[in-house]
Amino acid sequence: MWFDEAIEATLAQLDSAHRRRRLRPVAIPGPRLVLADGRSLIDASSNDYLGLSQHPATKARAIEWVERFGAGARASRLVTGTLEALAELEARLAAFKGAEAALIFNAGYQANAAVLPVLCDLAGGRDALVFTDRLNHASLHAGCAAAGVRQIRFRHNDLAHLEELLAQYANGEPAFIITESVFSMDGDRADVAPLAAIARRHGAVLYLDEAHATGVLGPQGRGLAGAASGAVVMGTLGKAFGAAGAYIAGSRQLIDYLVNRCAGIIYSTAPAPAACGAVDAALDLIPTMDRERALLAVRGERLRQRLAHLGISTLGSTTQIVPAVLGSEEAALAAQKRLEERGVLAVAIRPPTVPESASRLRFSLSSAHSDADFELLLDAVGVLGA
């Protein structure tokens, strides 16, 4: 049948280009994960930056919320009501981010893909002026595509180019500037304070994706959005928080608008109690974890120095995300295999996730790695220079 033939042809094309993805069975997750075949690997690819997915307090609070509220949320929040404890959790999350209010979604991709279209509706729908960093995450591109807008893309972290484009196209009209605060593939940071200043000068709204900054950077792990008063802030709860879901933080009016217009809230079942309980515990823990954040910063710098010594580019990384750029898909996949043979999982990232000829290993460090395992990781990286 044509349907099966079309799928088979697509998969064959992916195979020939070394771009076919396959799910890898894992028996036990953690900073040292156990694969289904029994092998143990140092996990240098997860986004569990503070190890909170395995923290006794987050697991205990998740169980507590399940026992109090059940395994599932049963319906949309607009159908059977919002759990009082969830509303209190959102108030805690808003205070953590220095915002008036917050709204929790089921996933980061869902939040960006569902929120951006209804924000663009406020600025002309398909005609909205949207300025985006060229290296934004796929979920931000998906949100723009769902809105039907043409992205006006500025060179990565090039604020002079952004200002030129705003002057050329916006001319005082309603506009959005959309960027990540920490870029998920390069591990570098946006210059948030100047971005916010540019947005104010041009009457634009800054939409800041804090997925990889919240919990790790800023005072008490509150992220980088503190330098962007008035921004719409998105962040995820499945990375440094160790749980699941995402949030939008901003003004009370913004949150009320999303409750009334955002399909990702209106038509989606509310977040599961277990995830919410884990987030509640993470909000207790994260402000106290300055030692872990300092350890992450030191380890990121040591890994960058090791890779630089081997002649491998880490681009502009300054965070816990450290790319090792190897060029071709074949080179990245071969490097992944060599590291696995040394007991380290560092996944090859290939186009279209990253630009052509920029395939890489993406190291994503965690403070939960033992000192011994981190030293083993540094030693194993030596095979990349062979």
SERO-4910 file (N, C-alpha, C, O; in steps of 0.05 Angstrom, whole numbers):
BEGIN
 pado doro    nc1    nc2    nc3   cac1   cac2   cac3    cc1    cc2    cc3    oc1    oc2    oc3
  Met    A     17    -24      0      0      0      0     18     25      0     40     25     11
  Trp    A      8     46    -13     24     71    -15     33     82     12     55     92     14
  Phe    A     16     79     32     23     90     58     48     77     70     67     91     78
  Asp    A     49     51     70     72     36     79     97     41     62    119     44     72
  Glu    A     92     42     36    115     47     18    127     75     22    151     78     21
  Ala    A    110     95     27    120    122     33    136    123     58    157    136     59
  Ile    A    127    109     79    142    108    104    169     94    100    189    104    109
  Glu    A    168     72     86    193     56     81    213     73     66    237     72     72
  Ala    A    204     88     46    222    105     30    234    127     47    258    133     44
  Thr    A    218    139     64    228    160     81    249    149    101    270    162    105
  Leu    A    244    126    113    263    115    131    289    107    117    311    110    128
  Ala    A    287     98     92    310     91     76    327    115     71    352    114     72
  Gln    A    314    138     65    329    163     61    344    171     86    367    180     85
  Leu    A    330    169    109    343    176    134    367    158    140    388    167    149
  Asp    A    364    132    134    386    113    138    410    121    120    433    122    130
  Ser    A    405    128     95    427    135     77    441    160     85    465    164     79
  Ala    A    427    178     99    439    203    107    449    202    136    458    223    147
  His    A    448    179    149    457    175    176    441    192    196    452    203    215
  Arg    A    415    195    190    398    213    206    374    199    218    356    211    230
  Arg    A    374    172    216    351    158    228    355    156    258    376    147    268
  Arg    A    334    163    273    335    161    302    322    134    311    304    125    298
  Arg    A    332    123    333    321     99    344    319    102    374    336    114    387
  Leu    A    297     92    385    293     93    414    311     72    427    314     50    418
  Arg    A    324     81    449    343     63    464    330     54    490    324     71    507
  Pro    A    325     29    494    313     19    519    333     23    542    356     16    541
  Val    A    323     35    564    338     39    588    324     25    611    300     28    615
  Ala    A    339     10    627    327     -5    649    325     13    674    304     13    687
  Ile    A    346     27    680    347     44    704    359     71    697    382     72    689
  Pro    A    344     93    700    355    119    694    371    130    717    369    120    740
  Gly    A    387    151    712    402    164    734    428    175    723    434    171    699
  Pro    A    444    187    740    470    197    731    488    175    719    505    180    702
  Arg    A    484    151    730    495    126    717    471    110    709    458     98    726
  Leu    A    466    109    683    442     94    675    449     65    667    472     60    658
  Val    A    430     48    670    433     20    662    416     14    638    392     18    639
  Leu    A    429      6    616    414      0    592    400    -27    594    405    -43    612
  Ala    A    381    -32    576    366    -57    576    384    -81    573    377   -103    582
  Asp    A    408    -77    561    426   -100    557    445   -104    581    462   -121    581
  Gly    A    441    -88    602    456    -91    627    480    -73    629    492    -71    650
  Arg    A    488    -59    607    511    -41    608    505    -17    625    483     -7    625
  Ser    A    525     -8    640    523     17    656    539     39    643    563     35    636
  Leu    A    527     62    639    540     85    626    537    110    643    516    115    655
  Ile    A    558    126    643    556    153    655    538    169    636    545    173    613
  Asp    A    516    179    646    497    194    629    506    223    627    501    239    645
  Ala    A    518    230    605    527    257    600    509    270    579    518    289    565
  Ser    A    484    261    577    466    272    557    439    282    569    425    296    555
  Ser    A    432    275    593    406    283    604    407    313    611    428    325    613
  Asn    A    383    324    616    381    352    625    375    354    655    365    374    665
  Asp    A    381    332    669    375    331    698    399    344    713    414    331    727
  Tyr    A    401    371    709    425    385    716    432    384    746    456    385    753
  Leu    A    412    383    763    417    382    792    411    355    805    413    352    829
  Gly    A    405    336    788    400    309    798    373    306    813    369    287    828
  Leu    A    355    325    809    330    325    825    310    304    817    292    298    832
  Ser    A    314    292    793    295    271    785    298    247    804    279    231    806
  Gln    A    321    244    816    327    221    834    329    229    863    337    213    880
  His    A    323    254    869    326    264    897    305    252    915    281    251    907
  Pro    A    311    243    938    291    231    956    268    250    962    245    241    964
  Ala    A    273    276    964    251    295    971    231    298    948    207    299    952
  Thr    A    241    299    923    223    302    900    207    277    896    183    278    890
  Lys    A    219    254    900    205    228    897    184    225    919    162    216    914
  Ala    A    191    233    943    172    230    965    148    248    961    126    241    967
  Arg    A    153    273    953    131    292    949    113    283    925     89    287    926
  Ala    A    125    272    905    109    261    883     90    239    892     67    239    885
  Ile    A    101    221    909     84    200    920     62    211    938     40    202    937
  Glu    A     69    232    954     50    244    971     27    256    955      3    253    963
  Trp    A     33    270    934     12    282    917     -5    261    904    -29    264    901
  Val    A      7    239    895     -9    217    883    -28    206    904    -51    201    898
  Glu    A    -18    202    928    -35    191    949    -58    210    956    -80    201    963
  Arg    A    -53    236    955    -74    256    961    -93    260    938   -117    263    943
  Phe    A    -83    261    914    -99    271    891   -103    250    869   -119    255    851
  Gly    A    -89    228    869    -93    207    849    -71    206    829    -52    223    829
  Ala    A    -73    187    811    -52    182    791    -54    202    768    -34    209    756
  Gly    A    -78    211    761    -82    228    738    -99    252    746   -112    253    767
  Ala    A   -100    272    727   -114    297    733   -143    296    722   -159    313    729
  Arg    A   -150    276    706   -177    269    699   -190    285    677   -206    275    661
  Ala    A   -182    311    674   -195    328    654   -181    354    651   -162    360    666
  Ser    A   -189    370    632   -179    398    630   -186    413    655   -206    408    669
  Arg    A   -170    433    661   -174    449    685   -200    466    683   -211    474    704
  Leu    A   -209    470    659   -233    486    655   -258    469    656   -281    479    654
  Val    A   -255    442    658   -278    424    658   -285    416    687   -308    420    695
  Thr    A   -266    405    702   -272    396    729   -259    413    750   -258    405    773
  Gly    A   -248    436    742   -237    454    762   -207    450    765   -196    430    757
  Thr    A   -194    470    776   -165    470    781   -160    461    810   -171    473    829
  Leu    A   -143    442    813   -135    433    839   -124    456    856   -107    471    846
  Glu    A   -134    460    879   -126    482    896    -95    481    901    -82    502    901
  Ala    A    -85    457    904    -56    455    909    -40    463    884    -18    473    886
  Leu    A    -52    458    860    -38    467    835    -38    497    833    -17    508    825
  Ala    A    -59    510    840    -60    540    840    -39    551    860    -26    571    854
  Glu    A    -37    538    883    -17    547    902     12    542    891     30    559    896
  Leu    A     15    520    877     42    514    866     49    535    845     71    544    843
  Glu    A     29    543    828     34    564    808     41    591    821     58    605    811
  Ala    A     29    597    844     36    621    858     64    620    868     79    640    867
  Arg    A     73    597    878    100    593    887    120    596    864    141    609    867
  Leu    A    113    585    841    130    586    818    132    615    808    154    623    800
  Ala    A    110    630    808    111    658    800    129    674    818    145    690    809
  Ala    A    127    669    844    144    684    863    174    677    858    191    694    860
  Phe    A    179    651    853    207    643    847    218    657    823    242    665    822
  Lys    A    201    662    802    210    676    778    206    706    779    212    720    760
  Gly    A    197    716    802    193    745    805    171    756    787    173    779    778
  Ala    A    150    740    783    128    748    766    102    750    782    101    740    805
  Glu    A     82    763    770     56    765    784     41    738    785     28    732    804
  Ala    A     44    722    763     29    698    761     43    678    743     62    686    728
  Ala    A     35    653    744     47    632    727     25    612    720      5    610    734
  Leu    A     30    598    699     11    577    689     28    553    681     46    556    665
  Ile    A     20    530    691     36    505    686     23    490    662     -1    486    661
  Phe    A     40    481    644     33    465    621     44    437    624     60    432    642
  Asn    A     36    419    606     46    391    608     74    387    597     87    367    605
  Ala    A     83    404    579    110    400    567    119    426    555    103    444    549
  Gly    A    146    429    553    157    453    542    150    457    513    143    479    505
  Tyr    A    151    436    497    144    438    468    115    448    466    108    466    450
  Gln    A     97    436    482     69    443    482     66    472    489     50    487    476
  Ala    A     80    482    509     77    510    518     84    529    496     69    547    489
  Asn    A    108    526    484    117    544    463     98    542    438     91    562    426
  Ala    A     91    517    431     75    514    407     46    524    410     34    532    391
  Ala    A     36    525    435      9    533    440      7    563    447    -13    576    441
  Val    A     27    573    461     26    601    471     32    621    449     19    642    447
  Leu    A     53    616    433     61    636    413     39    643    394     36    667    387
  Pro    A     23    624    384      1    633    366    -19    652    378    -27    671    365
  Val    A    -26    648    403    -46    666    415    -34    693    423    -48    713    425
  Leu    A     -8    693    428      5    719    432      6    734    405      2    758    405
  Cys    A     12    720    384     13    734    357    -14    744    350    -16    764    335
  Asp    A    -36    731    359    -63    742    354    -66    770    363    -81    786    352
  Leu    A    -51    777    385    -53    804    396    -40    825    379    -44    849    382
  Ala    A    -23    816    360     -8    835    343    -13    831    314      5    836    297
  Gly    A    -37    822    307    -44    820    279    -44    792    268    -47    788    243
  Gly    A    -42    771    285    -44    744    275    -21    737    256      2    740    263
  Arg    A    -28    729    232     -8    722    212     10    745    204     32    741    194
  Asp    A      0    769    208     16    793    201     33    803    224     47    823    221
  Ala    A     33    789    246     49    797    269     79    798    262     89    782    246
  Leu    A     93    818    273    122    820    269    136    805    290    134    811    314
  Val    A    151    784    282    164    766    301    193    764    294    200    755    272
  Phe    A    210    772    312    239    772    308    251    750    325    248    749    350
  Thr    A    265    731    312    275    707    326    304    703    321    315    708    300
  Asp    A    318    693    342    346    685    339    347    660    321    330    642    323
  Arg    A    367    660    304    369    638    284    372    610    297    366    590    285
  Leu    A    383    610    321    388    584    334    367    576    355    372    559    372
  Asn    A    344    588    353    322    582    372    315    552    370    318    539    350
  His    A    304    542    393    296    514    395    273    508    376    257    526    368
  Ala    A    270    483    367    249    474    349    221    481    358    204    487    342
  Ser    A    217    480    385    190    486    395    182    515    391    159    521    387
  Leu    A    202    533    391    196    561    385    190    565    355    172    580    348
  His    A    204    551    338    197    551    310    170    540    305    155    549    288
  Ala    A    163    519    320    136    506    317    114    526    325     93    527    312
  Gly    A    119    541    346     99    560    355     95    582    334     72    590    329
  Cys    A    117    591    321    115    611    300    100    599    276     84    613    263
  Ala    A    106    574    269     93    561    246     63    558    252     47    563    234
  Ala    A     56    551    276     28    548    283     13    575    281    -10    576    275
  Ala    A     28    596    287     16    623    285     14    633    256     -1    651    250
  Gly    A     29    619    238     28    627    210     44    652    204     40    665    183
  Val    A     62    659    222     78    684    217    104    678    203    114    656    203
  Arg    A    114    699    190    140    697    178    160    707    199    159    729    208
  Gln    A    179    689    205    200    697    224    220    716    211    230    710    189
  Ile    A    226    737    224    248    755    216    271    748    234    272    755    257
  Arg    A    290    733    223    311    721    239    336    738    240    346    748    220
  Phe    A    346    742    265    371    757    268    394    737    273    389    716    284
  Arg    A    418    745    266    441    728    270    444    721    299    437    737    317
  His    A    454    697    304    454    687    332    467    706    351    491    713    348
  Asn    A    452    715    371    462    733    393    473    759    382    489    772    395
  Asp    A    466    767    358    476    791    346    455    813    350    436    816    334
  Leu    A    458    828    372    438    848    379    438    872    361    418    885    358
  Ala    A    461    878    349    462    900    330    445    893    306    431    910    295
  His    A    447    868    297    431    859    274    401    860    281    385    868    265
  Leu    A    395    851    305    367    853    314    357    882    313    335    887    303
  Glu    A    372    900    323    364    928    324    360    939    295    341    954    290
  Glu    A    378    931    277    375    939    249    348    929    238    334    944    224
  Leu    A    342    904    243    317    892    233    292    905    245    273    909    231
  Leu    A    294    911    271    271    925    283    266    952    271    244    960    266
  Ala    A    288    966    266    286    993    254    275    991    226    260   1008    217
  Gln    A    283    970    212    274    966    184    245    958    181    231    968    164
  Tyr    A    236    939    199    210    927    195    189    936    215    165    938    208
  Ala    A    197    942    240    177    947    260    166    975    260    142    980    259
  Asn    A    185    994    260    177   1023    258    155   1030    278    136   1044    271
  Gly    A    158   1020    303    139   1026    324    114   1008    324     97   1011    342
  Glu    A    111    990    305     88    972    305     92    950    326    114    944    334
  Pro    A     69    938    335     72    916    355     89    894    345     87    886    322
  Ala    A    108    884    361    127    864    353    135    847    376    132    854    400
  Phe    A    145    823    370    156    804    390    185    798    383    192    796    360
  Ile    A    201    796    404    229    786    402    229    759    417    222    758    441
  Ile    A    237    738    403    236    711    415    264    699    416    277    698    395
  Thr    A    272    690    439    299    678    442    300    660    466    283    662    484
  Glu    A    319    642    466    326    627    490    345    643    507    360    660    496
  Ser    A    346    639    533    365    652    550    391    636    551    413    647    552
  Val    A    389    609    551    411    591    546    404    573    523    383    561    523
  Phe    A    421    572    503    415    558    478    421    528    482    443    520    490
  Ser    A    401    512    475    401    484    483    423    467    468    431    447    479
  Met    A    432    476    445    451    460    430    480    472    432    499    457    430
  Asp    A    482    498    436    508    511    437    518    516    465    542    520    470
  Gly    A    499    517    484    506    522    512    515    550    518    527    555    539
  Asp    A    510    569    500    517    597    506    492    612    515    470    601    516
  Arg    A    496    637    523    475    653    535    468    677    518    485    689    505
  Ala    A    442    684    519    434    710    508    441    732    528    442    727    552
  Asp    A    446    756    517    452    779    534    425    792    541    416    810    527
  Val    A    414    782    563    385    788    569    380    817    574    360    828    564
  Ala    A    396    830    590    391    858    597    391    876    572    371    891    569
  Pro    A    411    875    555    409    891    530    386    883    512    374    901    499
  Leu    A    379    858    511    356    849    496    330    863    506    314    873    491
  Ala    A    327    863    533    304    876    544    304    906    538    282    917    533
  Ala    A    327    918    539    329    947    533    321    952    504    307    972    498
  Ile    A    330    935    485    323    938    457    292    935    454    280    951    439
  Ala    A    281    915    468    252    912    466    237    936    475    218    945    463
  Arg    A    246    948    498    232    972    508    235    995    488    215   1010    483
  Arg    A    258    999    476    262   1021    458    244   1019    433    235   1039    422
  His    A    238    995    425    222    991    401    193    983    407    178    977    389
  Gly    A    186    984    432    158    977    439    151    948    434    128    941    429
  Ala    A    172    931    434    167    902    429    165    887    455    174    896    476
  Val    A    152    863    453    150    845    476    172    824    473    174    811    452
  Leu    A    187    820    495    208    799    495    196    773    506    185    773    528
  Tyr    A    199    752    490    191    725    498    216    709    503    232    704    485
  Leu    A    220    701    528    246    689    536    242    660    545    227    655    564
  Asp    A    255    642    531    253    613    537    276    607    557    300    607    549
  Glu    A    269    601    582    288    596    603    292    566    609    300    559    631
  Ala    A    286    549    590    287    521    595    312    511    607    312    495    626
  His    A    335    521    598    361    511    606    375    529    626    398    525    633
  Ala    A    362    551    634    373    569    654    360    566    681    374    569    702
  Thr    A    334    562    682    320    560    707    331    537    724    333    514    715
  Gly    A    338    543    749    349    523    767    379    523    767    391    515    787
  Val    A    391    532    745    420    530    743    434    557    745    456    559    757
  Leu    A    423    578    733    436    604    732    419    625    747    396    621    754
  Gly    A    433    648    753    419    669    767    419    665    797    424    643    806
  Pro    A    412    686    812    411    684    841    392    662    849    369    662    841
  Gln    A    401    643    866    385    621    876    373    604    853    353    590    857
  Gly    A    386    605    830    376    588    808    351    598    795    336    583    783
  Arg    A    345    624    798    320    635    788    321    641    758    302    651    747
  Gly    A    344    635    745    346    640    716    357    667    710    366    682    727
  Leu    A    356    675    684    367    700    675    345    721    669    352    744    662
  Ala    A    320    714    673    298    732    666    295    755    685    281    774    679
  Gly    A    309    754    707    308    777    726    318    803    713    312    825    722
  Ala    A    334    800    692    345    824    678    326    833    656    333    851    641
  Ala    A    302    822    655    283    828    633    255    833    644    237    818    639
  Ser    A    252    855    659    226    862    670    206    865    648    211    878    628
  Gly    A    182    853    652    161    856    633    161    835    611    143    834    595
  Ala    A    181    817    611    182    796    590    162    775    596    153    771    619
  Val    A    154    761    575    139    736    578    159    714    580    176    710    563
  Val    A    158    699    602    179    680    609    168    651    608    148    645    621
  Met    A    181    635    592    174    606    591    197    590    603    220    598    600
  Gly    A    190    569    616    211    551    626    200    523    629    176    519    628
  Thr    A    218    504    632    210    476    634    215    466    662    231    476    678
  Leu    A    200    444    668    201    432    695    213    404    694    213    390    714
  Gly    A    221    396    670    232    369    667    263    369    664    274    348    658
  Lys    A    276    391    669    305    393    667    316    397    695    317    377    710
  Ala    A    324    421    702    336    424    729    316    418    751    324    410    773
  Phe    A    290    421    746    270    415    766    267    385    770    257    376    791
  Gly    A    275    369    751    275    340    754    247    327    753    244    304    761
  Ala    A    227    342    743    200    331    743    189    329    715    201    315    698
  Ala    A    168    344    708    157    344    681    139    369    679    129    379    698
  Gly    A    137    378    654    119    401    649    135    426    642    159    426    637
  Ala    A    120    448    641    131    474    634    114    496    646     93    490    657
  Tyr    A    122    521    644    107    542    655    110    567    638    130    571    624
  Ile    A     90    585    640     93    612    630     90    630    655     71    626    671
  Ala    A    108    649    658    107    668    680    105    696    668    119    703    649
  Gly    A     88    713    681     85    740    671     65    755    688     61    750    712
  Ser    A     51    773    675     31    789    689      6    772    694      1    752    681
  Arg    A    -10    781    714    -36    767    719    -54    769    695    -68    749    689
  Gln    A    -54    792    681    -70    794    657    -62    774    635    -79    762    622
  Leu    A    -36    771    632    -27    751    612    -37    724    618    -47    710    600
  Ile    A    -35    715    643    -43    688    651    -73    685    647    -82    664    637
  Asp    A    -89    705    654   -118    704    650   -125    702    620   -143    687    612
  Tyr    A   -109    716    603   -114    715    574   -108    687    564   -124    676    548
  Leu    A    -86    674    574    -80    647    565   -101    627    573   -107    609    558
  Val    A   -111    630    597   -132    612    606   -156    613    588   -170    593    584
  Asn    A   -161    636    576   -185    640    559   -180    635    530   -199    630    515
  Arg    A   -155    635    521   -149    634    492   -130    612    484   -129    605    460
  Cys    A   -114    600    503    -93    582    495   -103    553    494   -112    542    514
  Ala    A   -102    541    470   -112    514    466    -97    494    483   -109    473    491
  Gly    A    -72    499    489    -56    481    505    -66    479    534    -59    460    548
  Ile    A    -81    498    543    -94    497    569   -123    488    566   -132    471    581
  Ile    A   -137    500    547   -166    495    545   -172    466    539   -191    454    550
  Tyr    A   -156    454    520   -163    428    510   -144    405    520   -146    383    511
  Ser    A   -127    411    539   -108    391    549   -115    384    578   -122    401    594
  Thr    A   -112    358    584   -115    349    611    -95    362    629    -72    366    621
  Ala    A   -103    369    653    -85    383    672    -60    366    678    -61    341    674
  Pro    A    -38    378    688    -14    363    694    -20    341    716    -37    345    733
  Ala    A     -5    319    714     -9    297    732      1    305    760     21    319    763
  Pro    A    -13    296    781     -6    303    809     23    296    816     36    311    830
  Ala    A     33    273    806     60    265    814     81    286    805     99    293    820
  Ala    A     78    296    780     96    316    770     94    342    786    114    354    792
  Cys    A     70    350    792     66    374    808     78    372    836     90    391    846
  Gly    A     75    349    848     87    345    874    118    347    873    130    359    891
  Ala    A    130    335    852    159    337    849    168    366    846    188    374    857
  Val    A    152    381    830    159    410    826    157    425    853    174    442    859
  Asp    A    137    418    869    134    431    895    158    427    912    168    445    925
  Ala    A    168    402    912    193    396    928    217    410    916    234    420    930
  Ala    A    219    411    889    242    424    876    243    453    883    265    465    885
  Leu    A    220    466    886    220    495    893    231    499    922    241    520    928
  Asp    A    229    478    939    242    480    965    272    477    962    287    491    976
  Leu    A    280    460    944    309    452    943    326    472    926    348    479    935
  Ile    A    316    480    903    333    495    884    346    520    896    369    524    891
  Pro    A    331    537    912    345    560    922    368    554    941    385    571    946
  Thr    A    369    530    952    390    522    971    414    509    957    433    501    971
  Met    A    414    506    931    434    490    917    456    506    903    464    499    881
  Asp    A    466    526    917    488    542    905    513    525    902    528    529    882
  Arg    A    518    507    920    542    490    917    541    473    892    561    471    877
  Glu    A    517    462    886    514    446    862    517    463    837    528    454    817
  Arg    A    506    487    838    509    505    814    538    512    810    547    513    787
  Ala    A    552    517    831    581    524    829    596    500    817    615    504    801
  Leu    A    589    476    826    603    452    816    598    449    786    616    442    771
  Leu    A    573    453    778    566    452    749    584    471    733    594    464    712
  Ala    A    586    496    743    602    516    729    631    507    726    643    510    705
  Val    A    643    496    747    670    487    747    674    464    727    693    463    712
  Arg    A    655    445    728    657    421    711    654    429    681    667    418    664
  Gly    A    636    448    676    633    457    648    658    469    638    666    464    615
  Glu    A    672    485    654    697    498    645    719    477    642    734    479    623
  Arg    A    720    458    660    741    437    657    737    421    631    756    414    618
  Leu    A    712    414    625    706    399    601    713    416    576    725    405    557
  Arg    A    706    441    576    713    459    553    744    460    550    753    459    527
  Gln    A    758    462    571    788    463    569    799    436    558    817    436    542
  Arg    A    787    414    567    796    388    557    791    386    527    809    377    512
  Leu    A    768    394    518    762    392    489    779    411    473    788    405    451
  Ala    A    784    435    484    801    455    470    829    443    467    842    447    446
  His    A    839    430    487    865    417    486    867    397    464    888    392    452
  Leu    A    844    384    458    842    364    437    837    377    409    836    363    389
  Gly    A    834    403    409    829    417    384    800    416    374    795    419    351
  Ile    A    782    411    393    753    408    387    738    433    395    740    442    418
  Ser    A    723    445    377    709    469    383    685    464    402    671    444    399
  Thr    A    682    482    421    658    482    438    641    507    434    624    514    451
  Leu    A    645    520    411    630    544    403    632    564    426    653    569    436
  Gly    A    609    576    433    610    597    454    600    588    480    591    604    497
  Ser    A    601    562    486    590    551    510    602    564    535    626    567    537
  Thr    A    584    571    554    593    581    580    577    568    603    577    578    625
  Thr    A    563    547    597    544    535    616    549    505    619    570    495    611
  Gln    A    529    492    631    531    463    635    527    447    610    531    423    609
  Ile    A    519    460    588    516    448    562    542    453    546    549    476    541
  Val    A    556    432    538    581    435    525    581    419    499    582    394    500
  Pro    A    579    432    476    580    418    450    609    411    443    627    427    447
  Ala    A    613    388    431    639    381    419    634    378    389    625    357    380
  Val    A    639    399    374    632    400    346    652    384    329    676    389    330
  Leu    A    641    364    314    658    345    299    654    347    269    669    335    254
  Gly    A    633    361    260    629    365    232    608    347    219    584    354    219
  Ser    A    615    324    209    597    307    195    581    289    214    588    285    237
  Glu    A    558    279    203    542    260    218    558    235    225    557    225    247
  Glu    A    573    226    205    589    201    209    609    204    232    613    186    248
  Ala    A    622    228    233    642    233    253    629    234    281    640    223    300
  Ala    A    606    246    283    592    248    309    582    221    318    585    214    342
  Leu    A    571    205    300    562    178    308    585    160    316    582    145    335
  Ala    A    607    162    301    630    146    308    641    154    336    649    137    351
  Ala    A    641    180    342    651    190    368    633    180    390    642    172    411
  Gln    A    607    181    385    588    170    405    594    141    412    594    133    435
  Lys    A    599    126    390    604     97    395    630     93    410    631     76    428
  Arg    A    651    109    404    676    106    418    673    112    448    685     99    465
  Leu    A    658    133    454    654    140    482    637    119    497    643    113    520
  Glu    A    617    108    483    602     87    496    620     63    503    616     50    524
  Glu    A    639     57    486    658     36    492    674     42    516    685     24    529
  Arg    A    677     68    522    691     76    547    673     81    570    682     90    591
  Gly    A    647     75    567    628     77    589    614    103    593    605    110    614
  Val    A    613    120    571    601    146    573    580    149    551    585    143    528
  Leu    A    556    159    558    536    165    539    536    195    533    529    211    551
  Ala    A    544    202    509    542    230    499    531    228    471    545    220    453
  Val    A    506    236    468    492    230    444    500    249    421    504    273    425
  Ala    A    502    238    397    508    253    373    483    269    365    461    258    362
  Ile    A    487    295    360    466    312    351    472    320    322    493    330    316
  Arg    A    452    315    304    456    318    276    435    336    263    415    342    276
  Pro    A    440    346    239    419    361    225    393    344    223    395    320    221
  Pro    A    369    356    224    365    385    223    366    399    250    361    423    252
  Thr    A    371    384    272    372    396    298    394    417    300    390    438    313
  Val    A    417    412    287    438    432    285    445    437    256    436    422    239
  Pro    A    459    459    249    465    465    221    481    443    207    495    427    220
  Glu    A    479    443    181    496    425    165    525    428    172    535    451    176
  Ser    A    540    406    172    569    406    178    575    415    206    598    421    212
  Ala    A    555    415    224    560    422    252    550    400    271    542    406    293
  Ser    A    550    375    261    543    353    279    562    352    302    585    360    300
  Arg    A    552    343    324    568    345    349    559    324    370    538    311    367
  Leu    A    575    321    390    566    309    415    557    331    433    571    351    436
  Arg    A    534    327    445    524    348    464    528    336    492    513    319    501
  Phe    A    547    347    506    551    340    535    533    358    552    532    382    549
  Ser    A    518    345    569    499    359    586    505    349    615    497    327    622
  Leu    A    518    366    630    529    357    656    509    359    679    490    374    677
  Ser    A    515    343    699    497    343    723    515    344    748    536    331    749
  Ser    A    505    358    767    519    359    793    517    332    807    531    327    827
  Ala    A    498    315    798    495    289    811    516    269    803    518    248    815
  His    A    532    274    782    554    257    775    574    257    798    581    278    809
  Ser    A    583    233    806    603    232    827    629    244    816    633    246    792
  Asp    A    647    252    834    673    263    826    688    242    809    701    249    790
  Ala    A    686    217    818    700    196    804    689    192    776    705    189    757
  Asp    A    663    193    773    651    190    746    658    214    728    662    211    704
  Phe    A    659    238    739    666    261    723    695    258    713    701    265    690
  Glu    A    713    249    730    740    245    722    742    224    700    758    226    681
  Leu    A    726    203    703    725    182    682    716    194    655    726    187    634
  Leu    A    696    212    657    685    225    633    707    241    619    711    239    595
  Leu    A    722    257    635    744    273    624    765    256    611    776    263    590
  Asp    A    771    234    624    791    215    613    781    203    587    796    201    567
  Ala    A    755    194    586    744    182    562    743    200    538    746    191    516
  Val    A    740    226    544    738    246    522    764    246    505    764    254    482
  Gly    A    785    236    517    811    235    502    809    220    476    825    225    458
  Val    A    790    201    474    787    185    449    778    203    426    782    196    402
  Leu    A    767    226    432    757    244    410    780    257    395    777    267    373
  Gly    A    803    258    408    826    270    395    843    250    379    864    257    368
  Ala    A    835    225    380    850    204    367    847    204    337    859    188    323
***
